[in-house]
Amino acid sequence: MTHPCLTCGACCASFRVDFSVHESQDNGGAVPAGLIDEVTDYTCRMRGTDWARPRCAALVGKVGEKASCGIYEWRPSPCREFSAGSDACNRVRLRHGMAALDSGLV
C-alpha cells in the first residue's frame, strides 16, 4: 500500500510552518537555508507558508495527486510532529477535496 502522504501534500499547502533558527543549516541544524525566511532573531518560517494560499517551497508535485516533501530528511520539527490521519490532517484533506483518512490508519 502506498503511504497516503505520497499522494496528498495538503498539510504542506495549508499551514504556516514556524520553527527555531537552530533548526536551520546556518545555525547547526538541517533545514536548508534557501528555503527559510527569518521571522525574528529566534524564529524561522518555511518559505511559501506565510501566503494567503500557503504552499511550502519544499513541496514537490501536485496536491492530491502526487506530492512529497523535497527535504523530507531535513524537514523542521513542526513537519516531523504532524500526524497523518490526525484531526488537523483530515480537516486539510477535506479542504483540498480529498477524503479523510480512517483513524488509526497511519
N, CA, C and O atoms as a GROMACS GRO file, in nm:
protein
  424
    1MET      N    1   0.084  -0.118   0.000
    1MET     CA    2   0.000   0.000   0.000
    1MET      C    3   0.088   0.125   0.000
    1MET      O    4   0.183   0.134   0.078
    2THR      N    5   0.058   0.219  -0.086
    2THR     CA    6   0.131   0.346  -0.091
    2THR      C    7   0.090   0.431   0.029
    2THR      O    8  -0.028   0.442   0.061
    3HIS      N    9   0.188   0.491   0.093
    3HIS     CA   10   0.159   0.577   0.207
    3HIS      C   11   0.073   0.694   0.159
    3HIS      O   12   0.107   0.755   0.058
    4PRO      N   13  -0.037   0.726   0.228
    4PRO     CA   14  -0.128   0.830   0.182
    4PRO      C   15  -0.063   0.968   0.167
    4PRO      O   16  -0.110   1.050   0.088
    5CYS      N   17   0.042   0.994   0.242
    5CYS     CA   18   0.108   1.125   0.232
    5CYS      C   19   0.177   1.145   0.097
    5CYS      O   20   0.201   1.258   0.056
    6LEU      N   21   0.208   1.036   0.028
    6LEU     CA   22   0.278   1.047  -0.101
    6LEU      C   23   0.186   1.087  -0.216
    6LEU      O   24   0.232   1.111  -0.327
    7THR      N   25   0.057   1.096  -0.189
    7THR     CA   26  -0.036   1.145  -0.290
    7THR      C   27  -0.112   1.266  -0.238
    7THR      O   28  -0.201   1.316  -0.307
    8CYS      N   29  -0.081   1.312  -0.121
    8CYS     CA   30  -0.161   1.417  -0.057
    8CYS      C   31  -0.094   1.554  -0.066
    8CYS      O   32  -0.116   1.626  -0.164
    9GLY      N   33  -0.015   1.591   0.032
    9GLY     CA   34   0.050   1.723   0.035
    9GLY      C   35  -0.036   1.834   0.090
    9GLY      O   36   0.005   1.950   0.090
   10ALA      N   37  -0.156   1.801   0.138
   10ALA     CA   38  -0.248   1.904   0.187
   10ALA      C   39  -0.190   1.984   0.303
   10ALA      O   40  -0.209   2.105   0.310
   11CYS      N   41  -0.120   1.918   0.394
   11CYS     CA   42  -0.062   1.991   0.508
   11CYS      C   43   0.041   2.092   0.461
   11CYS      O   44   0.053   2.200   0.519
   12CYS      N   45   0.115   2.059   0.357
   12CYS     CA   46   0.219   2.148   0.303
   12CYS      C   47   0.160   2.267   0.228
   12CYS      O   48   0.231   2.363   0.197
   13ALA      N   49   0.030   2.259   0.200
   13ALA     CA   50  -0.037   2.367   0.129
   13ALA      C   51  -0.149   2.425   0.215
   13ALA      O   52  -0.249   2.474   0.163
   14SER      N   53  -0.130   2.420   0.348
   14SER     CA   54  -0.235   2.470   0.436
   14SER      C   55  -0.187   2.547   0.558
   14SER      O   56  -0.261   2.631   0.610
   15PHE      N   57  -0.067   2.520   0.604
   15PHE     CA   58  -0.024   2.576   0.732
   15PHE      C   59   0.100   2.664   0.721
   15PHE      O   60   0.184   2.644   0.633
   16ARG      N   61   0.109   2.760   0.811
   16ARG     CA   62   0.233   2.836   0.830
   16ARG      C   63   0.324   2.746   0.912
   16ARG      O   64   0.280   2.685   1.010
   17VAL      N   65   0.451   2.738   0.874
   17VAL     CA   66   0.545   2.649   0.943
   17VAL      C   67   0.658   2.732   1.002
   17VAL      O   68   0.752   2.771   0.932
   18ASP      N   69   0.648   2.758   1.132
   18ASP     CA   70   0.749   2.832   1.207
   18ASP      C   71   0.828   2.737   1.295
   18ASP      O   72   0.774   2.638   1.345
   19PHE      N   73   0.956   2.768   1.314
   19PHE     CA   74   1.042   2.682   1.395
   19PHE      C   75   1.164   2.760   1.441
   19PHE      O   76   1.186   2.872   1.396
   20SER      N   77   1.240   2.702   1.529
   20SER     CA   78   1.358   2.767   1.585
   20SER      C   79   1.467   2.787   1.480
   20SER      O   80   1.486   2.703   1.393
   21VAL      N   81   1.539   2.899   1.489
   21VAL     CA   82   1.651   2.923   1.398
   21VAL      C   83   1.758   2.815   1.412
   21VAL      O   84   1.838   2.795   1.321
   22HIS      N   85   1.759   2.748   1.524
   22HIS     CA   86   1.860   2.644   1.548
   22HIS      C   87   1.838   2.519   1.462
   22HIS      O   88   1.923   2.430   1.459
   23GLU      N   89   1.724   2.512   1.394
   23GLU     CA   90   1.698   2.402   1.303
   23GLU      C   91   1.749   2.431   1.163
   23GLU      O   92   1.748   2.342   1.077
   24SER      N   93   1.794   2.553   1.138
   24SER     CA   94   1.844   2.590   1.004
   24SER      C   95   1.991   2.548   0.988
   24SER      O   96   2.065   2.540   1.086
   25GLN      N   97   2.029   2.523   0.865
   25GLN     CA   98   2.168   2.486   0.836
   25GLN      C   99   2.265   2.592   0.885
   25GLN      O  100   2.372   2.561   0.936
   26ASP      N  101   2.227   2.717   0.871
   26ASP     CA  102   2.314   2.827   0.912
   26ASP      C  103   2.342   2.828   1.062
   26ASP      O  104   2.438   2.891   1.107
   27ASN      N  105   2.259   2.760   1.139
   27ASN     CA  106   2.274   2.759   1.284
   27ASN      C  107   2.294   2.618   1.340
   27ASN      O  108   2.261   2.592   1.455
   28GLY      N  109   2.347   2.528   1.258
   28GLY     CA  110   2.379   2.394   1.304
   28GLY      C  111   2.271   2.289   1.284
   28GLY      O  112   2.291   2.173   1.319
   29GLY      N  113   2.158   2.328   1.228
   29GLY     CA  114   2.050   2.233   1.203
   29GLY      C  115   2.057   2.176   1.063
   29GLY      O  116   2.162   2.179   0.999
   30ALA      N  117   1.945   2.124   1.014
   30ALA     CA  118   1.944   2.055   0.885
   30ALA      C  119   1.856   2.120   0.779
   30ALA      O  120   1.870   2.087   0.661
   31VAL      N  121   1.767   2.211   0.817
   31VAL     CA  122   1.675   2.271   0.719
   31VAL      C  123   1.754   2.364   0.627
   31VAL      O  124   1.820   2.456   0.675
   32PRO      N  125   1.750   2.340   0.495
   32PRO     CA  126   1.828   2.421   0.401
   32PRO      C  127   1.795   2.570   0.410
   32PRO      O  128   1.679   2.610   0.407
   33ALA      N  129   1.900   2.651   0.421
   33ALA     CA  130   1.886   2.795   0.439
   33ALA      C  131   1.808   2.862   0.326
   33ALA      O  132   1.738   2.960   0.349
   34GLY      N  133   1.818   2.811   0.205
   34GLY     CA  134   1.750   2.871   0.091
   34GLY      C  135   1.600   2.856   0.093
   34GLY      O  136   1.531   2.919   0.013
   35LEU      N  137   1.547   2.774   0.184
   35LEU     CA  138   1.403   2.752   0.192
   35LEU      C  139   1.341   2.819   0.315
   35LEU      O  140   1.225   2.795   0.348
   36ILE      N  141   1.420   2.902   0.380
   36ILE     CA  142   1.378   2.963   0.507
   36ILE      C  143   1.369   3.114   0.495
   36ILE      O  144   1.451   3.178   0.429
   37ASP      N  145   1.267   3.170   0.558
   37ASP     CA  146   1.257   3.315   0.578
   37ASP      C  147   1.273   3.339   0.727
   37ASP      O  148   1.209   3.272   0.808
   38GLU      N  149   1.359   3.437   0.764
   38GLU     CA  150   1.373   3.472   0.905
   38GLU      C  151   1.252   3.551   0.948
   38GLU      O  152   1.205   3.639   0.875
   39VAL      N  153   1.200   3.521   1.066
   39VAL     CA  154   1.086   3.594   1.122
   39VAL      C  155   1.135   3.685   1.233
   39VAL      O  156   1.103   3.804   1.235
   40THR      N  157   1.212   3.629   1.326
   40THR     CA  158   1.273   3.705   1.435
   40THR      C  159   1.414   3.652   1.453
   40THR      O  160   1.460   3.568   1.375
   41ASP      N  161   1.483   3.702   1.553
   41ASP     CA  162   1.618   3.650   1.583
   41ASP      C  163   1.613   3.505   1.627
   41ASP      O  164   1.716   3.437   1.627
   42TYR      N  165   1.496   3.456   1.664
   42TYR     CA  166   1.482   3.322   1.720
   42TYR      C  167   1.396   3.227   1.638
   42TYR      O  168   1.395   3.107   1.662
   43THR      N  169   1.324   3.282   1.540
   43THR     CA  170   1.225   3.204   1.466
   43THR      C  171   1.244   3.214   1.316
   43THR      O  172   1.272   3.322   1.263
   44CYS      N  173   1.229   3.101   1.248
   44CYS     CA  174   1.231   3.094   1.101
   44CYS      C  175   1.096   3.043   1.054
   44CYS      O  176   1.017   2.991   1.132
   45ARG      N  177   1.072   3.058   0.924
   45ARG     CA  178   0.948   3.009   0.863
   45ARG      C  179   0.983   2.945   0.730
   45ARG      O  180   1.068   2.996   0.657
   46MET      N  181   0.919   2.835   0.699
   46MET     CA  182   0.940   2.773   0.568
   46MET      C  183   0.886   2.869   0.462
   46MET      O  184   0.773   2.917   0.471
   47ARG      N  185   0.968   2.896   0.364
   47ARG     CA  186   0.930   2.988   0.256
   47ARG      C  187   0.803   2.938   0.186
   47ARG      O  188   0.790   2.820   0.156
   48GLY      N  189   0.712   3.030   0.163
   48GLY     CA  190   0.588   2.998   0.095
   48GLY      C  191   0.472   2.966   0.187
   48GLY      O  192   0.357   2.958   0.142
   49THR      N  193   0.499   2.948   0.318
   49THR     CA  194   0.391   2.909   0.408
   49THR      C  195   0.322   3.028   0.473
   49THR      O  196   0.229   3.009   0.552
   50ASP      N  197   0.364   3.149   0.442
   50ASP     CA  198   0.303   3.268   0.501
   50ASP      C  199   0.213   3.341   0.400
   50ASP      O  200   0.179   3.457   0.421
   51TRP      N  201   0.177   3.274   0.293
   51TRP     CA  202   0.092   3.335   0.191
   51TRP      C  203  -0.054   3.313   0.226
   51TRP      O  204  -0.087   3.228   0.309
   52ALA      N  205  -0.142   3.389   0.161
   52ALA     CA  206  -0.286   3.369   0.181
   52ALA      C  207  -0.325   3.227   0.141
   52ALA      O  208  -0.409   3.165   0.205
   53ARG      N  209  -0.263   3.176   0.035
   53ARG     CA  210  -0.280   3.036  -0.007
   53ARG      C  211  -0.144   2.970   0.010
   53ARG      O  212  -0.065   2.965  -0.084
   54PRO      N  213  -0.114   2.918   0.130
   54PRO     CA  214   0.020   2.865   0.156
   54PRO      C  215   0.056   2.748   0.066
   54PRO      O  216  -0.028   2.668   0.027
   55ARG      N  217   0.184   2.741   0.034
   55ARG     CA  218   0.241   2.625  -0.034
   55ARG      C  219   0.390   2.626   0.001
   55ARG      O  220   0.465   2.714  -0.043
   56CYS      N  221   0.430   2.530   0.078
   56CYS     CA  222   0.569   2.522   0.121
   56CYS      C  223   0.661   2.510  -0.001
   56CYS      O  224   0.631   2.437  -0.095
   57ALA      N  225   0.770   2.583   0.003
   57ALA     CA  226   0.867   2.581  -0.107
   57ALA      C  227   0.930   2.443  -0.124
   57ALA      O  228   0.985   2.413  -0.230
   58ALA      N  229   0.923   2.359  -0.022
   58ALA     CA  230   0.982   2.225  -0.031
   58ALA      C  231   0.884   2.121  -0.087
   58ALA      O  232   0.923   2.007  -0.112
   59LEU      N  233   0.758   2.160  -0.107
   59LEU     CA  234   0.659   2.066  -0.159
   59LEU      C  235   0.684   2.042  -0.308
   59LEU      O  236   0.695   2.135  -0.387
   60VAL      N  237   0.691   1.915  -0.342
   60VAL     CA  238   0.714   1.873  -0.481
   60VAL      C  239   0.589   1.802  -0.531
   60VAL      O  240   0.535   1.716  -0.462
   61GLY      N  241   0.542   1.838  -0.649
   61GLY     CA  242   0.428   1.770  -0.708
   61GLY      C  243   0.299   1.847  -0.692
   61GLY      O  244   0.298   1.965  -0.657
   62LYS      N  245   0.190   1.777  -0.720
   62LYS     CA  246   0.056   1.837  -0.717
   62LYS      C  247  -0.024   1.782  -0.600
   62LYS      O  248  -0.037   1.660  -0.583
   63VAL      N  249  -0.077   1.872  -0.518
   63VAL     CA  250  -0.156   1.834  -0.402
   63VAL      C  251  -0.273   1.745  -0.447
   63VAL      O  252  -0.345   1.779  -0.541
   64GLY      N  253  -0.290   1.633  -0.379
   64GLY     CA  254  -0.400   1.542  -0.405
   64GLY      C  255  -0.373   1.440  -0.513
   64GLY      O  256  -0.453   1.348  -0.533
   65GLU      N  257  -0.260   1.453  -0.584
   65GLU     CA  258  -0.229   1.357  -0.690
   65GLU      C  259  -0.098   1.283  -0.661
   65GLU      O  260  -0.097   1.161  -0.641
   66LYS      N  261   0.007   1.357  -0.660
   66LYS     CA  262   0.139   1.300  -0.628
   66LYS      C  263   0.219   1.413  -0.566
   66LYS      O  264   0.264   1.504  -0.637
   67ALA      N  265   0.238   1.408  -0.437
   67ALA     CA  266   0.306   1.515  -0.366
   67ALA      C  267   0.401   1.456  -0.263
   67ALA      O  268   0.374   1.351  -0.205
   68SER      N  269   0.512   1.524  -0.243
   68SER     CA  270   0.607   1.479  -0.142
   68SER      C  271   0.692   1.597  -0.097
   68SER      O  272   0.694   1.702  -0.160
   69CYS      N  273   0.761   1.578   0.013
   69CYS     CA  274   0.850   1.679   0.066
   69CYS      C  275   0.988   1.662   0.003
   69CYS      O  276   1.048   1.555   0.011
   70GLY      N  277   1.036   1.768  -0.059
   70GLY     CA  278   1.167   1.765  -0.122
   70GLY      C  279   1.282   1.763  -0.024
   70GLY      O  280   1.396   1.737  -0.062
   71ILE      N  281   1.254   1.792   0.103
   71ILE     CA  282   1.359   1.791   0.206
   71ILE      C  283   1.316   1.701   0.323
   71ILE      O  284   1.348   1.731   0.438
   72TYR      N  285   1.247   1.594   0.294
   72TYR     CA  286   1.189   1.509   0.398
   72TYR      C  287   1.288   1.477   0.511
   72TYR      O  288   1.252   1.489   0.629
   73GLU      N  289   1.408   1.438   0.478
   73GLU     CA  290   1.507   1.401   0.580
   73GLU      C  291   1.552   1.522   0.663
   73GLU      O  292   1.601   1.505   0.774
   74TRP      N  293   1.536   1.643   0.609
   74TRP     CA  294   1.584   1.764   0.675
   74TRP      C  295   1.470   1.856   0.717
   74TRP      O  296   1.495   1.970   0.756
   75ARG      N  297   1.346   1.809   0.710
   75ARG     CA  298   1.229   1.892   0.741
   75ARG      C  299   1.233   1.939   0.887
   75ARG      O  300   1.291   1.872   0.972
   76PRO      N  301   1.170   2.054   0.914
   76PRO     CA  302   1.171   2.109   1.050
   76PRO      C  303   1.076   2.034   1.144
   76PRO      O  304   0.994   1.953   1.100
   77SER      N  305   1.089   2.062   1.271
   77SER     CA  306   1.014   1.991   1.375
   77SER      C  307   0.861   1.997   1.359
   77SER      O  308   0.796   1.895   1.382
   78PRO      N  309   0.800   2.111   1.320
   78PRO     CA  310   0.654   2.108   1.305
   78PRO      C  311   0.608   2.004   1.202
   78PRO      O  312   0.503   1.943   1.218
   79CYS      N  313   0.687   1.985   1.098
   79CYS     CA  314   0.653   1.886   0.996
   79CYS      C  315   0.674   1.744   1.049
   79CYS      O  316   0.596   1.653   1.019
   80ARG      N  317   0.779   1.725   1.127
   80ARG     CA  318   0.805   1.593   1.186
   80ARG      C  319   0.696   1.554   1.286
   80ARG      O  320   0.665   1.436   1.301
   81GLU      N  321   0.638   1.654   1.353
   81GLU     CA  322   0.540   1.628   1.457
   81GLU      C  323   0.397   1.615   1.403
   81GLU      O  324   0.308   1.568   1.474
   82PHE      N  325   0.374   1.654   1.279
   82PHE     CA  326   0.240   1.648   1.221
   82PHE      C  327   0.204   1.503   1.193
   82PHE      O  328   0.283   1.430   1.132
   83SER      N  329   0.087   1.460   1.237
   83SER     CA  330   0.048   1.319   1.224
   83SER      C  331  -0.052   1.296   1.112
   83SER      O  332  -0.158   1.358   1.108
   84ALA      N  333  -0.017   1.207   1.022
   84ALA     CA  334  -0.111   1.166   0.918
   84ALA      C  335  -0.230   1.099   0.984
   84ALA      O  336  -0.214   1.014   1.072
   85GLY      N  337  -0.350   1.137   0.942
   85GLY     CA  338  -0.471   1.081   0.998
   85GLY      C  339  -0.522   1.153   1.122
   85GLY      O  340  -0.626   1.116   1.176
   86SER      N  341  -0.449   1.255   1.167
   86SER     CA  342  -0.495   1.333   1.283
   86SER      C  343  -0.613   1.420   1.242
   86SER      O  344  -0.646   1.431   1.124
   87ASP      N  345  -0.678   1.483   1.340
   87ASP     CA  346  -0.789   1.572   1.310
   87ASP      C  347  -0.744   1.685   1.216
   87ASP      O  348  -0.815   1.718   1.121
   88ALA      N  349  -0.628   1.744   1.244
   88ALA     CA  350  -0.577   1.853   1.159
   88ALA      C  351  -0.551   1.803   1.017
   88ALA      O  352  -0.582   1.872   0.920
   89CYS      N  353  -0.495   1.685   1.005
   89CYS     CA  354  -0.470   1.625   0.874
   89CYS      C  355  -0.601   1.609   0.797
   89CYS      O  356  -0.612   1.650   0.681
   90ASN      N  357  -0.699   1.551   0.861
   90ASN     CA  358  -0.825   1.525   0.793
   90ASN      C  359  -0.899   1.654   0.757
   90ASN      O  360  -0.966   1.659   0.654
   91ARG      N  361  -0.887   1.758   0.839
   91ARG     CA  362  -0.950   1.886   0.805
   91ARG      C  363  -0.891   1.943   0.677
   91ARG      O  364  -0.965   1.990   0.590
   92VAL      N  365  -0.759   1.940   0.664
   92VAL     CA  366  -0.699   1.999   0.544
   92VAL      C  367  -0.715   1.908   0.422
   92VAL      O  368  -0.722   1.957   0.310
   93ARG      N  369  -0.722   1.778   0.443
   93ARG     CA  370  -0.753   1.688   0.331
   93ARG      C  371  -0.891   1.721   0.274
   93ARG      O  372  -0.908   1.732   0.153
   94LEU      N  373  -0.988   1.738   0.363
   94LEU     CA  374  -1.124   1.772   0.319
   94LEU      C  375  -1.125   1.908   0.248
   94LEU      O  376  -1.193   1.924   0.146
   95ARG      N  377  -1.051   2.005   0.300
   95ARG     CA  378  -1.043   2.137   0.239
   95ARG      C  379  -0.988   2.130   0.097
   95ARG      O  380  -1.026   2.209   0.011
   96HIS      N  381  -0.900   2.034   0.072
   96HIS     CA  382  -0.840   2.017  -0.061
   96HIS      C  383  -0.913   1.913  -0.146
   96HIS      O  384  -0.862   1.871  -0.250
   97GLY      N  385  -1.032   1.872  -0.102
   97GLY     CA  386  -1.115   1.783  -0.182
   97GLY      C  387  -1.081   1.635  -0.173
   97GLY      O  388  -1.121   1.557  -0.259
   98MET      N  389  -1.008   1.596  -0.069
   98MET     CA  390  -0.974   1.454  -0.050
   98MET      C  391  -1.051   1.397   0.066
   98MET      O  392  -1.092   1.470   0.157
   99ALA      N  393  -1.072   1.268   0.065
   99ALA     CA  394  -1.141   1.201   0.174
   99ALA      C  395  -1.052   1.198   0.298
   99ALA      O  396  -0.929   1.195   0.288
  100ALA      N  397  -1.114   1.200   0.413
  100ALA     CA  398  -1.041   1.185   0.539
  100ALA      C  399  -0.982   1.045   0.546
  100ALA      O  400  -1.034   0.951   0.486
  101LEU      N  401  -0.874   1.034   0.619
  101LEU     CA  402  -0.813   0.902   0.642
  101LEU      C  403  -0.884   0.836   0.759
  101LEU      O  404  -0.928   0.904   0.852
  102ASP      N  405  -0.894   0.704   0.756
  102ASP     CA  406  -0.951   0.632   0.868
  102ASP      C  407  -0.863   0.653   0.991
  102ASP      O  408  -0.740   0.654   0.980
  103SER      N  409  -0.925   0.672   1.106
  103SER     CA  410  -0.845   0.690   1.227
  103SER      C  411  -0.767   0.563   1.254
  103SER      O  412  -0.818   0.452   1.239
  104GLY      N  413  -0.644   0.580   1.295
  104GLY     CA  414  -0.558   0.466   1.322
  104GLY      C  415  -0.494   0.404   1.200
  104GLY      O  416  -0.417   0.309   1.212
  105LEU      N  417  -0.526   0.456   1.081
  105LEU     CA  418  -0.469   0.401   0.957
  105LEU      C  419  -0.318   0.422   0.956
  105LEU      O  420  -0.243   0.332   0.919
  106VAL      N  421  -0.276   0.539   0.996
  106VAL     CA  422  -0.134   0.572   0.987
  106VAL      C  423  -0.080   0.597   1.126
  106VAL      O  424   0.039   0.626   1.142
   0.00000   0.00000   0.00000
